Amino acid sequence: MVLALTYSDVFNSYVIWLMMPYLTNVWKLNDAHAAAIINVWRGLMWMMPICMLYSADTVMGKFPMIVLSGVTSSIGFGLLSMSTPRVFTKEIGTCYSYEPKCISGEKISFFFAALLLTALGISGLRSSLPPLLEKNLEDTKKEEEISEGKAMRLLSSLSYINPWSIKFGVPAICTAAATVVFISGSCYYSREPPAGSPFTTVFRVICAATSKIFLDKAATFLPNQSQEQQKRNRWRLCRVTEVEETKLVVRLFHRCPFFIICGLVSAAGHRFFMSQANHLKRNNYPLLILPFFFDISKNYSHLISCGVLSKYQPRIGIGISMILDAICCMTAATVEAWRLNVVKSHGLLYKPDDEIPMFFSVLVPQFVLLGVNDGIFEQCVSGFFKNQVPPTMRPYLKWLSEGIRGVGIIGGGGWKD
């Protein structure tokens, strides 16, 4: 029953990939404005998990956080479905067609509220669900990959559905059903109360070091106060082990620029790749076949990273992902130059809604490269932190790196036309 919510991540990915065609085809936004919306939305999904994990560890606990996140995601997807032009047309008094004139102010409010709620819900599920799965299931990874594969095949077939309200409504229904199934099995899960967060220790050490100017001084007594009084104030006096753990965290911050670069490439993929495929010739094949290649390559690269790169330095894998970033961008640029030549040669330069006589399978290599890059990067980052910090700190540094990557996603283009 707990595996039911593992489908939600696939549904989330499904909606993210479809958002670019929706904003450009229905809202008639240009690529730059649509990309800016999507990049902020995706960036929040990467930046907020560390905050949600901290809340779960200090206030709520994993199980309540998962339930709340599942409900929030369901409401968000429901609002996203209701924001499409063909829902509540009589009640609001709008038209029925997929045109910008049929998108009222209420629909726009629904849309942006849906983005915020889905970002919160997805962040909570991504940060709290894996630890619960590890504690309650054996062979979790294998079963999770099987579940995701079945869900992705189902979603590829849903691409043939034309109404956007149904395309966005299916994830809402499935996420809600998965949340209900998860709650129904609550008596079988091992639930633990919030045990506190190791990041609180980092905050305490930084606070103590700030009052004493140097980080090493956070574990020393002040001469003008009694030792007993200082021991009672944990925000002014820390243990030596706590200071050393904080030093390990601070020393890893020089890796941040690399994570931002990977975020920039990921943003380009979700923004630019789907925009490329939007009007290419498909012969009735679903548009989501391309993200399907992305997911397959990402899953297989996870397995390769576990089997090969785990035996060597994870930083080698991070370097490989940086090289793949460059190759992916060069491949996409080559295909785009080819696409523009086809557009010019067929006189389609001022006909943006016409089909381009170029089969969309030419985009498969760049989707595969993007998936391989993401898979290797995520696996090697986890392996890198595993060797650098204590076990309690590893999930936080993993999500901290993903949050920094989210900064790169938000800055990944689309702010200028």
N, C-alpha and C positions, 0 to 999 in steps of 0.2 A: 504493500500500500504506500509505503514511503517513496517508492520509485515513481509513483504517478506524477509527482512534481518535477521529475527530471525532464519530462516532456516540455515543461514550460520554457526552458531555455531555447529549445528548438523553435517553439512558437514565437518567442521574442525575436530570434534571428530572422524568422520568416517576415515579421512585420517590418523590421529594420530595412531589409533588402527591398521591400515593396514601397517604402516611404518615398524614395526619390521619384519613381514613376508616378506615384500618386500626386505629389506636389507639382510636378511639371506638366502632367497631362490633365489633371482636374482643376487644380488651383491656377494653372498656367503661370507659375512662377518661373523665372529664369533659373538656370543652373546654379548661379552664385547665391541667390536668395534661398533656394531650396537646400543647398548644401550647408549654408550657415545654420539653418534650423536643425538639420539632421546632425551636424557636427556637435552642436551644443547638447542636443538630446543624448547622443551616444557618449559624449565626454562626461556628462553627469552619471551615466550608467557605470563608467569606469572609475569615477572619482568618489562616489558615495559609498561603495561597499565597505571601505575601511571605517567610515562613520557608523554604518549600520552594525558592523561587527563589534565595534566598541560599545554601542548601545546594548547589544545582546549580551555581551560579557559583563557589563557593569550594572544594567538596570533590568532588562526584560528576561533574559535567558534565550536559548536557541529556539525552543519550541514555540513560544509566543511570537517571536520575531518572524518565524516561517509562516505561521498562520496569518499574522497581520500583513506580511508581504504578499502572500497569496491572494488575500482579499483585496488589497490595494491594486495589485496587478489586474485582477478580474474587473474591478471597477474602472480602471484606466482603459483597458481594452474595450469595455462596454461603451465608455464615453467616446472613444475613438471611432467605434462603429456608428454611434449616434451623430457624430460630427459630419458624416458623409451627406451629400445633398438629398438622397432619396429617403431619409428617415425623418419622420415628424414634419413632412412638408405641409400638410394641411394645418397642423397645430401652430406652426411658426408662420405660415403664409408665404413660403418660398416655392420656387419652381422645382421641377423633378429631374432635370438633366444635369449631367456632370459638367457644369460650367461655373466659372467664378461668380457669375451673377446669382447663382442659386446657393451660394455659401453666405449665410447671414451672419450677423454679429454673434448670435447665440451659438452658431456652429463653430465659429472661430474660437469662442471661449471654451466650448467643449473640447476642441482639438488641443489647445495648449494645456488645459487642465489634464487631459488624457496623457500628454507627454510627460508632465511632471509626476503623475501618479504611477505610470508604468516605470519611469526611471527609479522612483523610490522602491516600488515592489520588486523589480528585477534586481536592484542592488541588495535588498534584504535577502532574497532567495539565493543569490550567488554567494553571499558571504556566510550564511548560516546553514544552508542545506547540506553542503558536502561534509562538514564535521559530524552532523547527525547521521548521515548515511554511513560514514565510516564506523560509527559506534554501533549501529543497529543491523548492518547487513554484511554478509560475506560475499566475496566476488562482486563487490559493488561496481567497480569500474567496468567489468565485462558486461554486466546486466545494463548498466547505464548507457553504454555504447550501442547495445542492441536496441534499447528503447529509443535512443535518438535516431538511429538509422530508420526504424519503422516510422517514426514521426516525420522525418524529413521526406520519405517517400510519399507519405500521405499528403504532406503540404505541397509537394510538387504537383500532385494531381489536382489540388485545390486551385492551382494557378489558372485552370480552365474556367473557373467561375468568374463571371464578369462583374456582378454588383460588388462595389467596394465595401458596402455595408456588411456583406457576408464574409468577404475576405478578412475584414477586421473583426467580425463577430465570432468567427470560428475560434480564434485564440482566446477570446473572452469566455466562451462557453467551456472550452477545454480546460483552461486554467482554473475556472470556478469549480468544475467537476473534480479536477485533481486535488484542489484544496479541500473539498468535502471528503474525498476518499482519504486524504491524509489525516484529517481530523478524526474520521471514524476509527482509525487505528491507533489513536493516541494512547490507549491503555497498554499497547504492546511496546512502546518506545521507552528507552531509558532516558529519563529527563533529569537534568541536574540544574540546581539553582545557579544564578550568576556567581561566578567565582572571582570576578574582578579581571581587569585587563592589565597586561604587562606594560601597555602604553601609559597607564597612570604612573607607573614607576619612572618612565622616561620623563614625563611632565614634572614629576616631583624633583627629579635630579636637576633638570634644567632650571626649575624655579629656585632651588637651593643654590645652584651654581651662579645664577644671575645675582642673587643677593650677596654672594661672596666673590664675584667677578670671574673666578676661574672654575672650570669643570672639576678639577681635582679637589678643590676646596669644599665641594658639596658634602664630603664625608668627614670634615674636620670640625672640631668644636670652636666656637667663638670664645675669646677670653673674657668678654664682658657679661656673659650669661652663665648660669649654672648648667652643669651637664644634664641634670635630671630634667630641667625645663626644656633644654634643646632636644632631648630624646623623645619627649612627648610630642614635639612638633615635627612630623615626618616630612613636611614641606620645606623645612630649613636644614634638616640633618638626615642624610641617607647612608645606607651601608656601602662598604667598599665594593661589594659584588654588584650592587645596583648601579654604581657609578661606572664600573667596567663594562657592564652590559649596555649602558647608554653610549659609551664611547664606541662600541662596536656598531651601533646603529648610526651614529653621527659619521663614522668613517665611510659608510656606504653611500652617503649622499652624493659623492662625486660621480656615481653612475647615472645620476638623473638625466643628463643630456641624452644618453643613449636611448632611454625609455621614451623621451619626447620625440626623437626621430622616428622610432617605430610607430608612435601614435600618428605622426604626420602621414606616414605611408598607409596606415590602416584607414585614416580619414579619406585619403584619396581613393582608396579602393571602394568604399561604400558610397562615396559621392560620385566619382568619375566613371567607374566601371559599369554601374547600372545605367548611368546616363548614356554611355556608349551603346549599350545593348538595347536601349528603349525602342528605337525605330529600325533596327536591323531586321533582315528577313529571317523568320523563324519556322515557316512551314507548319504552323499550328503546334509547335513544341512550346511547352510552358517556359516562361521567363525564368522561373526559379530553378531550372536545370543548372544554370551557371552557379548560383550559390550552393547547389548540391555538390558540385565538383569542389567548391571551396571547403565544405564540411568534410567530405571524404578525405581530401588531402591533409586537412588539419588533424583529423583523427589518426591517420596513418603516420604522420610526422610525429605525433605524440608517442606512438609505439616505438618508432625508430629512435627518438630521443631517449626514451627510457632504456632501451636495449643497448645503445651504442654510446651516446654522449654521456650517459650517467657513469660510464667507466672512466671517462677522462674529465678534463676540467670543464665545468658548465660554462665558463666564460668563453670557451672555444665555440660552443653552440650559439652564444649571444653574438659572437663575431660573425658566424655563418649567417645568422638571421639578418645582420646588417648588410652583408653582401647580397643576400636574396632580396633585400629591400631595393638595392640599386638595380638588380637584374629585372625585378618586377616592374619598376618604373620605366626602365628602358624598353621592355616588351610592350607595355601599355602605350608608350609614346610612339613606337613603331606602328602599332595597330591603328592608333588614332590618325597618324599621317596617311596611312592607307585608306582609312575611312573617309577622310576629308577629300582625298583625290577622287574617290568614287562619287562623293557628293557633287563635286565640281564637274566631273566628266558627264554626269547625268542631269545636270541642270537643276539640282535640288537645293542649291544654296539658300534660296528664299522660300523654300517649301518645307518648313521644319516638321510638319505633321505627316509628310509622305514617307512611305517605306523605302529604306535604302537597299538597293540590290546587292547586298553583301551578307552572307550567312553568318549568324551570330556565333557559330562554333569557333570562329577565329579568336574569340575572347577567352576560350577555355584555358590556354596556357597562363594568362595573367591571373585568373581566378585560382588556378592550382598553385602558382607561385605564392600568391597572397596567403592561401591556406597553409602551405608548408611553412612559410615564414612565421605566421601566428602560432602554429603548433610548436615549432622548435623554440621560439622565443619564450612562450609561457612555461614550457617544461624546463628549460634551462635556467630561467629566472628562479623557479622554485628550487631547483637543485643548487643554484648558487647560494641562496639564502640558507638552505639546509646545512651547508658546510660553514657558515659564517656566524650564525647567531644561535642562542638557546632555542629549544623546541617551542616554548610558549610564545616566542617572538616571531616565529616564521610566518604564520598566517598574516600577521599585521604588515610585515615587510613585503610579503607577496602583494597584498592589496595596496600598499603604499606605492609600490612600483607601478601597479596597474593604474592607480590614481594619477601618477605623474604622466603615464602614457595618455590618460584622458585629457590632460592639459594639451598634449600634442594633437589629440583628435580635435579639440575645440579650436585650436589654432591652425588646423589643416586646410586652410583655403576656404573659399566661398564667401569671404567678406567683401570682396570687390568684384564688380562685374567685368 
